[in-house]
Amino acid sequence: MSENTSTETPSGTTKNDGPAPRVLTDQELSQLLRQQQFGVLASVRSTGHPHLSTVLYDWNAEERVLRISSTADRLKVRQLRRDPHASLHVSGPDVWSFAVAEGEAEIVDPIDGAAPGSQPLPDRRVVILIQVSRLYGTALDIPSHD
């Protein structure tokens, strides 16, 4: 059990006596993205507010691309077609560890290569490809008391 305490400073802010989170390296961020399967995708609503959606994803570190499967009629797909800015938040092994991947999304729709006049199915799948331009995140390294 951690013996970290917090105290209130004269300005009314809280000061923690425990270790501060550290910034993760690009390699650590990529490893966290590879280790997880689920994340929270943020897209932008027409009002400018974020829209959050839990998604299953695949991370390709070499290409720096996230792949997310969805159905064509989902709100996140419609929003990403309108505004491709997207972020994926992935939780780490504790509440202080996380990775965020930001980039621009492209919607790959298999029907785009179909014959003219083909009718799309209502539940057809599309792939959201996010070319990641920025990775960031932190981890809390708690010293062991062995």
C-alpha positions, 0 to 999 in steps of 0.5 A, spaced: 500 500 500 502 506 498 503 511 503 503 517 499 499 523 502 496 530 499 496 536 502 493 543 500 498 549 499 496 556 501 494 557 494 488 552 495 491 547 490 493 540 492 500 538 493 502 530 492 508 527 496 508 521 491 512 520 485 509 524 479 507 521 472 513 520 467 512 522 460 513 515 456 517 514 450 515 513 443 517 506 444 513 505 450 507 508 447 507 504 441 508 498 446 502 500 450 498 501 444 500 494 441 498 490 448 491 493 448 485 491 444 480 497 446 481 504 446 476 510 446 476 514 439 474 521 439 471 524 433 469 531 433 461 533 432 458 538 428 457 542 434 465 542 436 464 537 442 468 531 442 464 524 441 467 518 444 466 511 442 469 505 445 472 501 439 477 495 438 483 497 434 489 494 431 496 498 431 501 498 426 507 501 429 511 501 423 506 504 419 504 508 425 497 507 423 491 505 427 485 500 424 478 500 426 472 496 423 465 500 424 459 500 420 458 505 415 452 508 418 455 509 425 456 516 427 463 516 428 464 514 421 459 520 419 463 525 423 470 523 421 468 523 413 466 531 415 472 532 420 478 527 419 481 529 426 481 523 431 484 521 437 485 514 440 486 514 448 488 507 451 489 506 458 495 502 461 496 497 467 494 503 472 489 509 472 495 513 471 498 510 465 495 512 458 497 513 451 494 517 446 494 517 438 492 523 434 492 524 427 487 524 421 482 519 419 480 516 412 474 511 411 476 505 407 469 503 404 469 496 400 463 499 396 468 504 393 471 499 388 464 496 387 460 496 380 456 502 378 449 501 381 451 496 386 446 497 393 450 498 399 448 493 405 445 497 411 450 493 416 456 494 411 463 494 414 468 500 413 475 501 416 477 507 419 485 508 418 488 513 422 495 516 420 498 517 427 502 524 427 502 525 434 503 520 440 503 522 448 502 519 454 504 518 461 506 512 466 506 512 474 512 508 476 511 506 483 517 504 487 517 497 490 518 496 498 521 489 498 
